[in-house]
Amino acid sequence: MPLYEYECEACGERFETLVSAGRKDETRACPGCGSTETARVPSTFAVGSAKAASPSCPTCCPGGTCGL
């Protein structure tokens, strides 16, 4: 199931939820205030690449991304 992002029109909170594609336009309740005045908003995504851990820095940074 895809992950969709919604914004509450009552309190402004943004939240994500897993929703089947056929039900993506149904109203979702805000987890912060409980309002059903929510709207689906365009989500952003990130693209990254895996790096091998540096032999001189195997544990100081996750994935060896510090460049040492």
Biotite code that builds the C-alpha atoms (Angstrom):
import biotite.structure as struc

atoms = struc.array([
    struc.Atom([0.000, 0.000, 0.000], chain_id="A", res_id=1, res_name="MET", atom_name="CA", element="C"),
    struc.Atom([1.234, 3.512, -0.767], chain_id="A", res_id=2, res_name="PRO", atom_name="CA", element="C"),
    struc.Atom([2.039, 6.055, 1.910], chain_id="A", res_id=3, res_name="LEU", atom_name="CA", element="C"),
    struc.Atom([0.054, 9.279, 1.518], chain_id="A", res_id=4, res_name="TYR", atom_name="CA", element="C"),
    struc.Atom([0.580, 12.596, 3.271], chain_id="A", res_id=5, res_name="GLU", atom_name="CA", element="C"),
    struc.Atom([-2.331, 14.653, 4.589], chain_id="A", res_id=6, res_name="TYR", atom_name="CA", element="C"),
    struc.Atom([-2.646, 18.081, 6.202], chain_id="A", res_id=7, res_name="GLU", atom_name="CA", element="C"),
    struc.Atom([-5.250, 19.041, 8.779], chain_id="A", res_id=8, res_name="CYS", atom_name="CA", element="C"),
    struc.Atom([-7.101, 22.213, 7.838], chain_id="A", res_id=9, res_name="GLU", atom_name="CA", element="C"),
    struc.Atom([-8.134, 22.777, 11.461], chain_id="A", res_id=10, res_name="ALA", atom_name="CA", element="C"),
    struc.Atom([-4.733, 22.648, 13.225], chain_id="A", res_id=11, res_name="CYS", atom_name="CA", element="C"),
    struc.Atom([-2.194, 22.500, 10.357], chain_id="A", res_id=12, res_name="GLY", atom_name="CA", element="C"),
    struc.Atom([-0.615, 19.191, 11.393], chain_id="A", res_id=13, res_name="GLU", atom_name="CA", element="C"),
    struc.Atom([0.823, 17.055, 8.588], chain_id="A", res_id=14, res_name="ARG", atom_name="CA", element="C"),
    struc.Atom([0.660, 13.295, 8.892], chain_id="A", res_id=15, res_name="PHE", atom_name="CA", element="C"),
    struc.Atom([1.272, 10.214, 6.793], chain_id="A", res_id=16, res_name="GLU", atom_name="CA", element="C"),
    struc.Atom([-0.800, 7.085, 6.542], chain_id="A", res_id=17, res_name="THR", atom_name="CA", element="C"),
    struc.Atom([-0.796, 3.858, 4.533], chain_id="A", res_id=18, res_name="LEU", atom_name="CA", element="C"),
    struc.Atom([-3.841, 3.813, 2.268], chain_id="A", res_id=19, res_name="VAL", atom_name="CA", element="C"),
    struc.Atom([-4.906, 1.522, -0.543], chain_id="A", res_id=20, res_name="SER", atom_name="CA", element="C"),
    struc.Atom([-4.866, 3.409, -3.847], chain_id="A", res_id=21, res_name="ALA", atom_name="CA", element="C"),
    struc.Atom([-8.619, 3.007, -4.272], chain_id="A", res_id=22, res_name="GLY", atom_name="CA", element="C"),
    struc.Atom([-9.298, 4.726, -0.922], chain_id="A", res_id=23, res_name="ARG", atom_name="CA", element="C"),
    struc.Atom([-6.744, 7.566, -1.091], chain_id="A", res_id=24, res_name="LYS", atom_name="CA", element="C"),
    struc.Atom([-9.389, 10.301, -1.429], chain_id="A", res_id=25, res_name="ASP", atom_name="CA", element="C"),
    struc.Atom([-11.450, 9.245, 1.582], chain_id="A", res_id=26, res_name="GLU", atom_name="CA", element="C"),
    struc.Atom([-11.438, 11.595, 4.578], chain_id="A", res_id=27, res_name="THR", atom_name="CA", element="C"),
    struc.Atom([-8.820, 10.843, 7.230], chain_id="A", res_id=28, res_name="ARG", atom_name="CA", element="C"),
    struc.Atom([-9.003, 12.003, 10.845], chain_id="A", res_id=29, res_name="ALA", atom_name="CA", element="C"),
    struc.Atom([-6.131, 14.133, 12.129], chain_id="A", res_id=30, res_name="CYS", atom_name="CA", element="C"),
    struc.Atom([-4.133, 12.262, 14.792], chain_id="A", res_id=31, res_name="PRO", atom_name="CA", element="C"),
    struc.Atom([-3.436, 15.552, 16.584], chain_id="A", res_id=32, res_name="GLY", atom_name="CA", element="C"),
    struc.Atom([-6.867, 17.128, 16.996], chain_id="A", res_id=33, res_name="CYS", atom_name="CA", element="C"),
    struc.Atom([-9.249, 14.486, 15.596], chain_id="A", res_id=34, res_name="GLY", atom_name="CA", element="C"),
    struc.Atom([-10.698, 16.783, 12.934], chain_id="A", res_id=35, res_name="SER", atom_name="CA", element="C"),
    struc.Atom([-11.876, 15.193, 9.695], chain_id="A", res_id=36, res_name="THR", atom_name="CA", element="C"),
    struc.Atom([-11.119, 18.419, 7.787], chain_id="A", res_id=37, res_name="GLU", atom_name="CA", element="C"),
    struc.Atom([-8.001, 16.986, 6.171], chain_id="A", res_id=38, res_name="THR", atom_name="CA", element="C"),
    struc.Atom([-6.684, 17.078, 2.623], chain_id="A", res_id=39, res_name="ALA", atom_name="CA", element="C"),
    struc.Atom([-4.135, 14.988, 0.777], chain_id="A", res_id=40, res_name="ARG", atom_name="CA", element="C"),
    struc.Atom([-1.007, 16.997, -0.074], chain_id="A", res_id=41, res_name="VAL", atom_name="CA", element="C"),
    struc.Atom([1.839, 16.292, -2.498], chain_id="A", res_id=42, res_name="PRO", atom_name="CA", element="C"),
    struc.Atom([4.625, 14.401, -0.782], chain_id="A", res_id=43, res_name="SER", atom_name="CA", element="C"),
    struc.Atom([8.317, 14.870, -1.309], chain_id="A", res_id=44, res_name="THR", atom_name="CA", element="C"),
    struc.Atom([10.796, 12.054, -1.482], chain_id="A", res_id=45, res_name="PHE", atom_name="CA", element="C"),
    struc.Atom([14.532, 11.617, -1.217], chain_id="A", res_id=46, res_name="ALA", atom_name="CA", element="C"),
    struc.Atom([16.884, 9.608, -3.350], chain_id="A", res_id=47, res_name="VAL", atom_name="CA", element="C"),
    struc.Atom([20.142, 8.424, -1.876], chain_id="A", res_id=48, res_name="GLY", atom_name="CA", element="C"),
    struc.Atom([22.915, 6.009, -2.503], chain_id="A", res_id=49, res_name="SER", atom_name="CA", element="C"),
    struc.Atom([24.682, 3.550, -0.265], chain_id="A", res_id=50, res_name="ALA", atom_name="CA", element="C"),
    struc.Atom([28.318, 4.151, 0.598], chain_id="A", res_id=51, res_name="LYS", atom_name="CA", element="C"),
    struc.Atom([30.736, 1.625, 1.958], chain_id="A", res_id=52, res_name="ALA", atom_name="CA", element="C"),
    struc.Atom([32.043, 2.343, 5.436], chain_id="A", res_id=53, res_name="ALA", atom_name="CA", element="C"),
    struc.Atom([35.437, 3.955, 5.504], chain_id="A", res_id=54, res_name="SER", atom_name="CA", element="C"),
    struc.Atom([38.106, 1.562, 6.827], chain_id="A", res_id=55, res_name="PRO", atom_name="CA", element="C"),
    struc.Atom([39.462, 4.326, 9.092], chain_id="A", res_id=56, res_name="SER", atom_name="CA", element="C"),
    struc.Atom([36.012, 5.225, 10.424], chain_id="A", res_id=57, res_name="CYS", atom_name="CA", element="C"),
    struc.Atom([33.889, 2.105, 10.712], chain_id="A", res_id=58, res_name="PRO", atom_name="CA", element="C"),
    struc.Atom([31.801, 3.139, 13.720], chain_id="A", res_id=59, res_name="THR", atom_name="CA", element="C"),
    struc.Atom([31.801, 6.911, 14.237], chain_id="A", res_id=60, res_name="CYS", atom_name="CA", element="C"),
    struc.Atom([29.178, 7.614, 11.599], chain_id="A", res_id=61, res_name="CYS", atom_name="CA", element="C"),
    struc.Atom([26.356, 5.486, 10.195], chain_id="A", res_id=62, res_name="PRO", atom_name="CA", element="C"),
    struc.Atom([27.352, 3.962, 6.892], chain_id="A", res_id=63, res_name="GLY", atom_name="CA", element="C"),
    struc.Atom([30.759, 5.658, 6.868], chain_id="A", res_id=64, res_name="GLY", atom_name="CA", element="C"),
    struc.Atom([29.305, 8.841, 5.367], chain_id="A", res_id=65, res_name="THR", atom_name="CA", element="C"),
    struc.Atom([31.525, 11.303, 7.231], chain_id="A", res_id=66, res_name="CYS", atom_name="CA", element="C"),
    struc.Atom([34.170, 11.167, 4.496], chain_id="A", res_id=67, res_name="GLY", atom_name="CA", element="C"),
    struc.Atom([37.119, 10.102, 6.650], chain_id="A", res_id=68, res_name="LEU", atom_name="CA", element="C"),
])
